[in-house]
Amino acid sequence: MAVIKNPTYMEHIRHFFEAEDHDCMFARGKDYTTYHGLKNADIEVYSITRPPNATMPKPKARRWDKDKSDSFLMWITDGHPRGEPKPKKPTVGKTSRIRKSLTELNEDEVKLVTKAFEGMMDRDPADDESYFKIAGIHWFPNQPPNDAFCQHHTAHYHMWHRAYLLKFEDAMRTVPGCSEVTLPYWNFTEKSPAWINKKPFKSYVLPEEVHPRYPKGHATSRKTPAQLAKSFKDEGVIATIDDAMTKSSWEDFNNTIESAHDAGHPASGPSLATTNVASFDPMFWFFHANWDRLWWRWQQVMQATTLWEFRSTFTDPSTGIFFTAPLNRMRPNLMTADKTINLHELDVTYTQPTAPAPLVVASSFGSLAASRSLKVAKKPTMSVRVRDIDRLAIPGSFRVELLANGKSVASKSFFQSTEPNDCPTCRKNALINLDFLVPIDRLLGAKISIKILAYDHSGTAREFPVSSAGNPRINARLPLENDQ
């Protein structure tokens, strides 16, 4: 290879290492898989890979030549620029589980999915592979036999739901005649087909009480297809997804896409608006298959389809601890978090791989070395953070609206149970922050305030006193672009 003149970590340097290199060094307690891990070990790595006296990689045939070594040295000399990757177009792999869009299913495929859902719904509620029992994993916290297994706003949000979908799909396949069925996904940019509003998908009637508010006989409900299309646009779900897909770091993508997910739940209607009964609505499974598809797509675009590649997208050094034992465990008896990453081993793929959007990534760093420069965007946005909202004081999912002179200029939703105090996961993360990016001309000279709207069990948003949500604070700053 020729010497790379301006190498960056994301585009070049992370690809200098192969899985066996990381396996070897990780076993020795050395982690070169992440940006910060490699940056902190730069001189050591340069020394052991520098020809002609290199000791790594172990196979001599794979040791670095002088051009590769000089490129790595140039990356060190330039101040370890992280940079951005060249997006890679996602592809549909050859797997036994190909999940299709709701609109792609032919008549026979619709009949097969219908048969699988009806088969699961007809089972005894106590059956471990019944619809009621598996959906119940996601219901009220601390309601026997469950114990807040569901993970939201945690490091395992994506991993837990990916494993949960596989558990549900495996149960679908145990219905006689459905051994090859796959779970379709609901692409939010498409109008859902008519069959989704017929039995057994339109609603689910609880065979048992899950809570006094949701007794036996309670039927799930959601918005009409026309209402869904409008609310997903009005609530900014699609725009937030588009924004998430431009993020090259896992933390930025994870936070942004979960923000879109949190808006998507209440935008879907009463049952999906709360964790209490969201998973009992049949649409939940198609809804979440799409969130998994978006993550699958991001992994391919960012070339993060194996565990080691995935770790290379971390910007927070502490993120990796949630993918190693014992913190990689996910209840109830789901695969560990690290096992959900490798797309080649999961045997799941999705259709309609959208071409990657151009990467237009604002710097997430508060400062840079003085040797580098920052610039103000031509159309700057103000970054506003609403800090320290006491989520435990708010009974259910809620929306925070950012106001300028009393008028709403942006909003963010937060998805949670109507009884967050009874949820161990909620209590661990009691004070939460919500971030907004707003065109600066909408905020200059304006009085900035917030309004909180809480969703009740009917999906109606009602104003909740800000003074009752702890002591929220508002911070604002002007994001600067990294001028490389």
Number of C-alpha atoms within 10 A of each C-alpha: 9 10 14 16 10 13 21 23 23 21 16 19 20 21 12 12 15 14 12 12 16 17 14 15 15 13 9 9 8 14 20 23 26 23 23 18 16 20 18 14 13 17 12 10 17 17 14 14 21 20 18 10 9 17 14 20 19 13 9 10 7 11 19 19 15 16 14 20 20 19 21 26 17 18 23 17 10 14 14 21 19 20 18 18 18 16 19 15 16 21 16 14 15 11 14 13 17 18 23 22 20 21 18 15 16 10 8 9 16 18 12 20 21 18 19 25 22 18 20 23 20 12 16 14 18 11 12 12 22 23 27 24 20 22 20 22 20 21 24 25 24 13 14 9 10 16 19 20 21 23 18 19 19 16 19 21 15 23 23 24 20 23 21 24 18 18 16 19 20 18 21 28 20 16 19 10 12 19 15 14 23 23 22 26 25 23 20 18 11 12 14 19 13 9 14 18 15 10 13 17 16 17 20 20 17 19 16 13 12 18 13 7 10 16 14 14 12 16 16 22 22 22 16 13 17 10 13 19 18 11 19 21 16 12 20 19 24 17 13 18 19 15 19 24 25 21 24 26 20 22 15 18 20 19 18 20 23 22 23 25 21 24 27 26 26 29 26 25 22 22 26 28 30 28 24 24 24 26 24 27 22 22 25 20 21 19 21 21 25 21 23 19 23 20 20 21 27 25 24 20 24 28 23 21 20 20 17 22 22 21 23 25 27 21 21 13 12 8 14 19 12 17 21 12 11 10 13 18 18 19 16 14 10 18 19 22 23 20 17 20 24 17 18 13 12 15 13 19 21 24 17 15 16 12 13 18 13 10 15 12 16 13 15 14 11 8 12 12 8 7 7 13 13 16 11 13 12 6 8 16 20 19 16 19 18 19 16 17 21 18 23 23 17 25 18 23 28 28 23 22 19 25 19 18 14 13 13 15 17 17 20 20 25 26 24 24 23 23 18 22 17 17 20 15 19 23 13 9 13 16 18 16 14 18 19 17 18 16 14 14 12 14 16 11 10 12 11 18 16 19 16 22 19 22 24 17 20 13 22 13 16 13 13 19 13 17 9 12 17 16 12 18 13 16 10 14 12 14 21 20 17 18 10 10
